[in-house]
Amino acid sequence: MSWVSGNYVFPLMEGDLNSLTEASGMDADQFCLKSGCHVTADGADLTTRQQLIEATADLSFNPHVAQHGQRECSDCHKGHRASVLVCADCHNEAQLPEGWITPEEENQLIIQ
């Protein structure tokens, strides 16, 4: 209805993880690893960080391994805009997935 009436903000406001978890009553891992949100190629749910680490083990820089300390999902995954490959901030050789941006490109965005 908002789209039809023109009653919306553009660009869409980005909710941070704190506001999303507060509104849902879940902690960050519960919110980000909900059943049905992340699945393997064969459709199995990924509902733990360990399952996510295993599912992305073939990446040259596995962002789900906490080798530099545990990160919040929202450090990389963004609402209403491209995800950011945080690893590329230091690792210039990290392969950028299609549709993702670098931290440098993120810094150039105007975020309201």
C-alpha positions as CSV (number, residue, x, y, z in Angstrom):
1,M,0.0,0.0,0.0
2,S,2.9,2.4,0.8
3,W,4.3,1.9,-2.7
4,V,0.9,2.7,-4.4
5,S,0.3,5.7,-2.2
6,G,3.9,7.0,-2.5
7,N,4.0,7.0,1.3
8,Y,7.5,5.6,1.7
9,V,11.1,6.8,2.2
10,F,13.6,6.5,-0.6
11,P,16.1,5.2,-0.4
12,L,14.8,2.7,2.1
13,M,16.1,3.3,5.6
14,E,18.4,0.6,6.8
15,G,17.5,-0.9,10.2
16,D,20.6,-1.9,12.2
17,L,20.8,-5.3,13.9
18,N,20.1,-3.9,17.3
19,S,16.7,-2.5,16.3
20,L,15.8,-5.7,14.4
21,T,16.6,-7.9,17.3
22,E,14.9,-5.6,19.8
23,A,11.7,-5.6,17.6
24,S,11.7,-9.4,17.2
25,G,12.7,-10.3,20.8
26,M,15.5,-12.5,19.5
27,D,19.2,-12.3,20.0
28,A,21.4,-11.7,16.9
29,D,22.1,-15.4,16.2
30,Q,18.5,-16.4,16.6
31,F,17.4,-13.6,14.3
32,C,20.0,-14.2,11.6
33,L,19.9,-18.0,11.7
34,K,16.2,-18.5,11.7
35,S,14.9,-21.8,10.2
36,G,14.2,-21.3,6.5
37,C,16.4,-18.3,6.0
38,H,19.8,-20.0,5.2
39,V,19.7,-23.4,3.5
40,T,22.2,-25.7,1.9
41,A,22.0,-26.6,-1.8
42,D,19.9,-29.7,-0.9
43,G,17.5,-27.6,1.2
44,A,18.8,-28.4,4.8
45,D,18.5,-25.6,7.3
46,L,21.6,-23.8,8.5
47,T,20.6,-22.7,12.0
48,T,24.0,-22.6,13.8
49,R,27.3,-20.7,13.2
50,Q,29.1,-24.1,12.9
51,Q,26.8,-25.2,10.1
52,L,27.4,-21.9,8.4
53,I,31.2,-22.3,8.7
54,E,31.0,-25.8,7.2
55,A,28.7,-24.6,4.4
56,T,31.2,-21.9,3.4
57,A,34.4,-23.9,4.0
58,D,35.3,-23.9,0.3
59,L,35.7,-20.1,0.2
60,S,39.3,-18.9,0.1
61,F,38.4,-16.5,2.9
62,N,35.7,-18.0,5.0
63,P,34.0,-15.0,6.6
64,H,32.1,-17.2,9.1
65,V,35.3,-18.4,10.8
66,A,36.1,-16.2,13.7
67,Q,39.9,-16.0,13.1
68,H,39.8,-12.2,13.9
69,G,37.1,-12.4,16.6
70,Q,33.5,-13.2,16.2
71,R,31.6,-10.7,14.0
72,E,28.0,-9.8,13.9
73,C,26.1,-11.0,10.8
74,S,25.2,-7.4,10.0
75,D,28.9,-6.4,9.6
76,C,28.7,-8.0,6.1
77,H,25.0,-8.6,5.4
78,K,22.9,-5.5,5.0
79,G,19.3,-4.8,4.7
80,H,18.1,-3.0,1.5
81,R,21.6,-2.8,-0.1
82,A,24.5,-4.8,-1.2
83,S,26.4,-7.0,1.3
84,V,29.9,-5.9,2.2
85,L,32.9,-8.3,2.0
86,V,34.6,-7.1,5.2
87,C,37.6,-9.4,4.6
88,A,38.5,-7.3,1.5
89,D,39.3,-4.4,3.9
90,C,42.7,-6.1,4.6
91,H,42.8,-9.0,2.1
92,N,42.9,-7.3,-1.3
93,E,43.0,-10.8,-2.9
94,A,39.7,-11.9,-1.4
95,Q,37.3,-12.8,-4.2
96,L,34.3,-10.5,-4.2
97,P,31.0,-12.5,-4.6
98,E,28.7,-11.3,-7.4
99,G,26.5,-8.4,-6.2
100,W,28.7,-7.6,-3.1
101,I,30.8,-4.5,-2.5
102,T,34.1,-3.8,-0.8
103,P,34.3,-1.8,2.5
104,E,35.9,1.1,0.5
105,E,32.8,1.1,-1.8
106,E,30.5,1.0,1.3
107,N,32.3,4.1,2.7
108,Q,31.4,5.9,-0.5
109,L,27.7,5.2,-0.1
110,I,25.5,7.9,1.4
111,I,23.6,6.1,4.2
112,Q,20.8,8.1,5.8
